[in-house]
Amino acid sequence: MLNYHHLRYFREVAHEGNLTRAAERLNVSQSALSTQIKQLEERLGHALFERIGRRLELTEEGRIALDHADRIFETGDELIATLKRSGQAIPPLRVGALSTLSRNFQMQFLRPLLAREEIDLVLRSGNSERLLDALRDLSLDVVLATEPPTGAEFIAHRLAEQPVALHGRAEKLAHTTLEALLEAEGFIVPTESVIRAGFVGLAETLGITPRIVADVDDMAMVRLFAREGAGVAVAPSVVVADELRAGRLATAPFALNIVESFYAITMRRRYPHPFLNTLLAA
């Protein structure tokens, strides 16, 4: 039988890349930890590490072992998290969303569950790295984002896409050409996003450096700044849908040829939330 105690110690050393730091984290002596690793290597019949200077590097067999160890212990974490919630008829659905994601879009995604009294929702916002880490450690069920993640462990469900346009008060959009609008007005853009990159790139192709009056990491603030007349918002129409319907804002008649996509990001789990597929299908 494989000794999973040895496997756990190996996993810690592999992720740390250093025997001393791993021993400190595990609260064992370095010599005891080294012995455990050696016993695992003898059981598997392969060396799992090679020493490069002061750092331990995984051999090819070590990388294979680490991949299996990660999946084994992640399954164990998932089991514990799932059974901790087993006393509830239906656990809360825990949703993470990028802080730059439209609140209106989040509401559209969650609307199929809002009328259901038997389920509670837990909502968190943050940057991509923090949210994906939370998805990995099972503290979130799904993450809403505008770009698919790079990690192979994630599944990106493409939910929708919307063209990006320029929205503002009517007086700020009273220009006959896109170039004239870009040169005359200030713009409100979401920080470090596909939208921002596409907008700046478009302006550069036209030989214009746009004046960005607000660079914000919250789509709700993009909408509020535009509504107050601080500038022209660069965003999909879903962000300012309420203001457009009420006539507080208008949309410039110029195509930007920028599209923002919306994704629901999940991970393969043996025990996914029972209502997650309902939202993805809707």
Secondary structure as UniProt FT lines:
FT   HELIX           4..16
FT   HELIX           19..26
FT   HELIX           30..44
FT   STRAND          49..52
FT   TURN            53..54
FT   STRAND          55..58
FT   HELIX           60..84
FT   TURN            85..87
FT   STRAND          93..98
FT   TURN            99..100
FT   HELIX           103..114
FT   TURN            117..118
FT   STRAND          121..126
FT   HELIX           128..136
FT   TURN            137..138
FT   STRAND          142..145
FT   TURN            152..153
FT   STRAND          154..168
FT   HELIX           170..173
FT   HELIX           178..184
FT   STRAND          186..190
FT   TURN            191..192
FT   HELIX           194..205
FT   TURN            206..207
FT   STRAND          211..216
FT   HELIX           219..227
FT   TURN            228..229
FT   STRAND          232..236
FT   HELIX           237..240
FT   HELIX           241..246
FT   STRAND          250..251
FT   STRAND          259..267
FT   TURN            274..275
FT   HELIX           276..281
//
